[in-house]
Amino acid sequence: MTILTPPAPTALDVVAGHDLTGRTAVVTGGASGIGLETVRALALAGARVVIGARDPRAAGAAGAAAADLRKSTGNQAVTVAALDLGSLRSVREFADALLEQRDPVHLLIANAGVMGLPPGRTADGFETHLGVNHLGHFALTVRLLPALRSAGHARVVVVGSSSHHLGGLDLDDPHFEHRPYDPYLAYAQSKTANALFAVALTGRHRADGVLANTVSPGAALTGLQRHLSAETKLAVGLVGPDGTPNPRLRTAAQGAATPVWAAVAPELAGTGGAYLEDCALAEPWDGQGPPRGYLPEALDPERAARLWDVSAALVGVG
């Protein structure tokens, strides 16, 4: 994972000077952590933002987060709707509700995710990490393609992770039916899928004005790691021996900087299928020193095309 000593730019630093009035952004998992700070920045720039959250009730955490964002940003066009990425039915209902409004979607931030879970399956029988982190976002994006196309120039930002360095994607056994389950390998596999998805989406829909890039937000201690044991958090450098957060970790606002940069940076016009980190185009890792950038196989067009076909067959779209 990429640990950066503060100070580092925040999402608000990145979005300063940008006017997103008249644009619609959809942010999955936008009620907490890096997603919340992404929504905050986009809302302050004037975008209409729809947060996809598992529990959108006004009395719940997501509803409270949306209300706080409307108050703190002065942007009343911040809403929250039910979205469970572990349920294809929920994905369809969320997407169809947006499509019924007949508004273009200019930005889709695929931010929500799970990490370090015990063996489990989604409502549709997919391994949980792959099902939520990749297949749910795949189904959502494909369902929203009419709204993305109608934007003219739409950006899909897929929040990946440097953890893709830990292991690749086994398309012959994506749900760990024939190999021992490992929660961190499952997470790494889903993050490899995120990167390959951005490559495939761009390849298939560049002519429609839809471009996708993968971003690594860097290491930030958020709710994503809530399932990790204390020993694991210590081993990977998230906390110190006394259990306190590593002071070199990014804040959620710093972690949101690269996702927001991917959404608004004018220099990324026409760029798709790339891997971004530290508000810049990343380089392929040369195998020397701590892993940085991306593994070349995570952006391989042939593997991306095969992943698209497998994903489409699994979710019944595309």
NORQUI-V743636 format. One record per residue. N is the residue number from 0. RES is the residue in one letter. SS is DSSP state (alpha for helix, beta for strand, coil for the rest). OMEGA is omega in whole degrees, -180 to 180 (999 if undefined). NEAR is the number of other C-alpha atoms within 10 Angstrom. Layout:
BEGIN
n | res | ss | omega | near
N | RES | SS | OMEGA | NEAR
N | RES | SS | OMEGA | NEAR
END
This chain:
BEGIN
n | res | ss | omega | near
0 | M | coil | -179 | 20
1 | T | coil | 177 | 20
2 | I | coil | -175 | 16
3 | L | coil | 178 | 16
4 | T | coil | 175 | 11
5 | P | coil | 5 | 12
6 | P | coil | 174 | 10
7 | A | coil | -179 | 15
8 | P | coil | 175 | 17
9 | T | coil | 177 | 22
10 | A | alpha | 180 | 25
11 | L | alpha | 175 | 20
12 | D | alpha | -175 | 15
13 | V | alpha | -173 | 21
14 | V | alpha | -179 | 22
15 | A | coil | 179 | 12
16 | G | coil | 179 | 9
17 | H | coil | 177 | 15
18 | D | coil | -178 | 15
19 | L | coil | 178 | 18
20 | T | coil | 180 | 13
21 | G | coil | 179 | 10
22 | R | coil | 179 | 19
23 | T | beta | 177 | 24
24 | A | beta | 174 | 25
25 | V | beta | -178 | 24
26 | V | beta | 176 | 25
27 | T | beta | -178 | 27
28 | G | coil | -174 | 24
29 | G | coil | -177 | 27
30 | A | coil | -180 | 28
31 | S | coil | 173 | 19
32 | G | alpha | -178 | 21
33 | I | alpha | 178 | 29
34 | G | alpha | 179 | 25
35 | L | alpha | -180 | 23
36 | E | alpha | 174 | 26
37 | T | alpha | 178 | 31
38 | V | alpha | -179 | 31
39 | R | alpha | -178 | 27
40 | A | alpha | -179 | 25
41 | L | alpha | 179 | 31
42 | A | alpha | 179 | 28
43 | L | alpha | 178 | 22
44 | A | coil | 174 | 20
45 | G | coil | -178 | 21
46 | A | coil | 164 | 24
47 | R | beta | -175 | 23
48 | V | beta | 175 | 26
49 | V | beta | 179 | 23
50 | I | beta | 173 | 27
51 | G | beta | -176 | 27
52 | A | beta | -177 | 24
53 | R | coil | -179 | 18
54 | D | coil | -174 | 17
55 | P | coil | -176 | 21
56 | R | coil | -180 | 14
57 | A | coil | -179 | 13
58 | A | coil | -178 | 10
59 | G | coil | -176 | 10
60 | A | alpha | -178 | 15
61 | A | alpha | 178 | 26
62 | G | alpha | 178 | 20
63 | A | alpha | 179 | 16
64 | A | alpha | 180 | 22
65 | A | alpha | 179 | 26
66 | A | alpha | 179 | 16
67 | D | alpha | 179 | 14
68 | L | alpha | 177 | 24
69 | R | alpha | -179 | 18
70 | K | alpha | -174 | 12
71 | S | alpha | -179 | 13
72 | T | alpha | -176 | 16
73 | G | coil | -179 | 13
74 | N | coil | -177 | 18
75 | Q | coil | -178 | 16
76 | A | coil | 173 | 16
77 | V | beta | -177 | 26
78 | T | beta | 179 | 19
79 | V | beta | 180 | 27
80 | A | beta | -177 | 20
81 | A | beta | 176 | 17
82 | L | coil | 174 | 25
83 | D | coil | -177 | 24
84 | L | coil | 176 | 31
85 | G | coil | 179 | 26
86 | S | coil | 179 | 18
87 | L | alpha | 176 | 23
88 | R | alpha | 179 | 13
89 | S | alpha | 178 | 17
90 | V | alpha | 180 | 22
91 | R | alpha | -178 | 19
92 | E | alpha | 179 | 17
93 | F | alpha | -178 | 21
94 | A | alpha | -177 | 20
95 | D | alpha | 177 | 14
96 | A | alpha | 176 | 11
97 | L | alpha | -179 | 18
98 | L | alpha | 179 | 17
99 | E | alpha | 179 | 9
100 | Q | coil | 177 | 9
101 | R | coil | 175 | 11
102 | D | coil | 175 | 15
103 | P | coil | 172 | 23
104 | V | coil | -177 | 28
105 | H | coil | -177 | 25
106 | L | beta | 173 | 27
107 | L | beta | -179 | 25
108 | I | beta | 180 | 27
109 | A | beta | -170 | 28
110 | N | coil | -172 | 25
111 | A | coil | 179 | 26
112 | G | coil | 175 | 24
113 | V | coil | -174 | 18
114 | M | coil | 171 | 21
115 | G | coil | -177 | 20
116 | L | coil | 171 | 17
117 | P | coil | 180 | 14
118 | P | coil | -179 | 14
119 | G | coil | -180 | 14
120 | R | beta | 174 | 16
121 | T | coil | 179 | 18
122 | A | coil | -178 | 15
123 | D | coil | 174 | 14
124 | G | coil | 179 | 13
125 | F | coil | 171 | 21
126 | E | beta | -165 | 22
127 | T | alpha | -178 | 28
128 | H | alpha | -180 | 31
129 | L | alpha | -178 | 28
130 | G | alpha | -178 | 29
131 | V | alpha | -172 | 24
132 | N | alpha | -179 | 27
133 | H | alpha | -170 | 29
134 | L | alpha | 176 | 28
135 | G | alpha | 178 | 28
136 | H | alpha | 176 | 27
137 | F | alpha | -178 | 27
138 | A | alpha | 180 | 22
139 | L | alpha | -178 | 25
140 | T | alpha | -180 | 21
141 | V | alpha | 179 | 15
142 | R | alpha | -177 | 20
143 | L | coil | -177 | 20
144 | L | alpha | 178 | 20
145 | P | alpha | 179 | 16
146 | A | alpha | 177 | 21
147 | L | alpha | 178 | 26
148 | R | alpha | -176 | 19
149 | S | alpha | 177 | 17
150 | A | coil | -177 | 20
151 | G | coil | 176 | 14
152 | H | coil | -178 | 18
153 | A | beta | 176 | 27
154 | R | beta | 172 | 28
155 | V | beta | -180 | 26
156 | V | beta | -178 | 27
157 | V | beta | -178 | 27
158 | V | beta | 180 | 26
159 | G | coil | -178 | 29
160 | S | coil | 173 | 26
161 | S | alpha | 178 | 22
162 | S | alpha | 176 | 22
163 | H | alpha | 176 | 27
164 | H | alpha | -174 | 20
165 | L | alpha | -179 | 17
166 | G | coil | -176 | 17
167 | G | coil | -176 | 19
168 | L | coil | 179 | 22
169 | D | coil | -178 | 13
170 | L | coil | 176 | 14
171 | D | coil | 178 | 10
172 | D | coil | -174 | 10
173 | P | coil | -175 | 18
174 | H | coil | 176 | 21
175 | F | coil | 177 | 15
176 | E | coil | -175 | 10
177 | H | coil | 178 | 9
178 | R | coil | -179 | 9
179 | P | coil | -180 | 7
180 | Y | coil | 174 | 15
181 | D | coil | -174 | 14
182 | P | alpha | -178 | 18
183 | Y | alpha | 173 | 19
184 | L | alpha | 178 | 19
185 | A | alpha | 178 | 29
186 | Y | alpha | -180 | 25
187 | A | alpha | 179 | 26
188 | Q | alpha | -180 | 26
189 | S | alpha | 180 | 32
190 | K | alpha | 172 | 32
191 | T | alpha | 178 | 30
192 | A | alpha | 178 | 30
193 | N | alpha | -177 | 30
194 | A | alpha | 180 | 30
195 | L | alpha | 178 | 30
196 | F | alpha | 179 | 31
197 | A | alpha | 178 | 26
198 | V | alpha | -177 | 28
199 | A | alpha | -180 | 26
200 | L | alpha | 178 | 23
201 | T | alpha | -179 | 22
202 | G | alpha | -177 | 18
203 | R | alpha | -169 | 13
204 | H | alpha | 175 | 15
205 | R | alpha | -179 | 19
206 | A | alpha | 177 | 10
207 | D | alpha | -178 | 17
208 | G | coil | -179 | 16
209 | V | beta | -180 | 25
210 | L | beta | -179 | 29
211 | A | beta | 174 | 31
212 | N | beta | 176 | 29
213 | T | beta | 178 | 30
214 | V | beta | 169 | 32
215 | S | beta | -178 | 29
216 | P | coil | -174 | 28
217 | G | coil | -174 | 24
218 | A | coil | 175 | 21
219 | A | beta | -180 | 26
220 | L | coil | -178 | 20
221 | T | coil | 178 | 14
222 | G | alpha | 180 | 13
223 | L | alpha | -175 | 16
224 | Q | alpha | -174 | 16
225 | R | alpha | -179 | 14
226 | H | alpha | -180 | 14
227 | L | coil | 177 | 15
228 | S | coil | 178 | 11
229 | A | alpha | -180 | 14
230 | E | alpha | 180 | 11
231 | T | alpha | 179 | 14
232 | K | alpha | 178 | 20
233 | L | alpha | -176 | 18
234 | A | alpha | -177 | 12
235 | V | coil | 173 | 10
236 | G | coil | 179 | 16
237 | L | coil | 179 | 22
238 | V | beta | 176 | 20
239 | G | coil | -180 | 15
240 | P | coil | 180 | 13
241 | D | coil | 178 | 7
242 | G | coil | 179 | 12
243 | T | coil | -178 | 10
244 | P | beta | 175 | 16
245 | N | coil | -178 | 18
246 | P | coil | 179 | 14
247 | R | coil | 176 | 16
248 | L | coil | 174 | 21
249 | R | beta | 168 | 25
250 | T | coil | 177 | 21
251 | A | alpha | 179 | 23
252 | A | alpha | 176 | 24
253 | Q | alpha | 177 | 28
254 | G | alpha | -180 | 29
255 | A | alpha | -175 | 32
256 | A | alpha | -178 | 29
257 | T | alpha | 173 | 29
258 | P | alpha | 179 | 32
259 | V | alpha | 177 | 27
260 | W | alpha | 179 | 25
261 | A | alpha | -178 | 30
262 | A | alpha | -170 | 25
263 | V | alpha | -172 | 19
264 | A | coil | 180 | 15
265 | P | alpha | -179 | 10
266 | E | alpha | 178 | 10
267 | L | alpha | 177 | 17
268 | A | coil | -179 | 14
269 | G | coil | -179 | 13
270 | T | coil | 177 | 15
271 | G | coil | 180 | 22
272 | G | coil | -178 | 23
273 | A | coil | 176 | 21
274 | Y | beta | -174 | 29
275 | L | beta | 171 | 24
276 | E | beta | -179 | 26
277 | D | coil | 178 | 21
278 | C | coil | 179 | 18
279 | A | beta | 172 | 15
280 | L | beta | -179 | 16
281 | A | coil | 176 | 16
282 | E | coil | 175 | 15
283 | P | beta | 180 | 16
284 | W | coil | -178 | 15
285 | D | coil | 179 | 12
286 | G | coil | -179 | 9
287 | Q | coil | 177 | 7
288 | G | coil | 180 | 7
289 | P | coil | -180 | 9
290 | P | coil | 173 | 18
291 | R | coil | 180 | 20
292 | G | coil | -175 | 21
293 | Y | beta | 171 | 25
294 | L | coil | -178 | 22
295 | P | alpha | -179 | 11
296 | E | alpha | 178 | 16
297 | A | alpha | 177 | 25
298 | L | alpha | -177 | 24
299 | D | coil | -176 | 15
300 | P | alpha | -179 | 16
301 | E | alpha | 177 | 13
302 | R | alpha | 179 | 19
303 | A | alpha | 180 | 25
304 | A | alpha | 179 | 18
305 | R | alpha | 178 | 15
306 | L | alpha | 179 | 19
307 | W | alpha | -179 | 22
308 | D | alpha | 179 | 14
309 | V | alpha | -179 | 15
310 | S | alpha | -180 | 22
311 | A | alpha | 179 | 16
312 | A | alpha | -178 | 11
313 | L | alpha | -175 | 15
314 | V | alpha | 176 | 16
315 | G | coil | 177 | 10
316 | V | coil | 170 | 13
317 | G | coil | 999 | 14
END
